[in-house]
Amino acid sequence: MSPSTTSERPHTDEMVVVHRVFRRQSALLPRLVRAVPDGETGSATEIATHVAEHMTGPHHHTVEDETIWPLLRERAADEEPVARMEEQHARIDRSLAAVTDRVPGWRRTADREAGEELAPAREEHRSALLEHPDDEERLVLPLVADHPTVAEWDAVGRRGPETVPRNKLTLVLGALLEDATPQEPGCFLGRDPLVGRLVWKTTGRRRYAASCRVRRAPLNGGTGR
């Protein structure tokens, strides 16, 4: 059962958990790029794949553009917060493009200079990405609590997982649960059918931990394998 169905107001804490993932990953990825040894293309390929997956994460703002913002423009008296969100989405898109342009060159060579060119682009993306969830939680989530119905908000929540490839669901779920409080896993596992929950508990958790060891290995001076 979704938490929203137990209340007459939308349960917005799920968005805070999603934002937590973006904050963690946006801090981690520039460090990983800088930690890859010069010329170590194997590690660069692994990190570049991780970067590419992170690049698809903020697709959730497309869902917001198509569902939440029109609804708030129609029902909320103050349109300024929505305009601010749309402006920030545009900045995030520009920063994503800058990172995407630089990743292939660094991935091919793991050249230190190419990494130094990529890392500042990642930092700019991080700056854009951190400003947005802070403002969204402060300005927009209170509006969401008042305006969409529970059913409308839950429909928005279902759109996100539908955009994730099935072979990436374990990694996405692991990222959401990595820093979760004891109460938060139910927000996401509760939506999965029994088979999905069993897969997570029996193999998914271990797969995510193994993936983290490999991808974060450059920070520890190893390959993680």
Summary of the structure (lengths in Angstrom):
residues: 225
radius of gyration: 18.6
end to end distance: 38.2
largest distance: 56.0
contacts: 677
relative contact order: 0.16
helix: 81%
strand: 0%
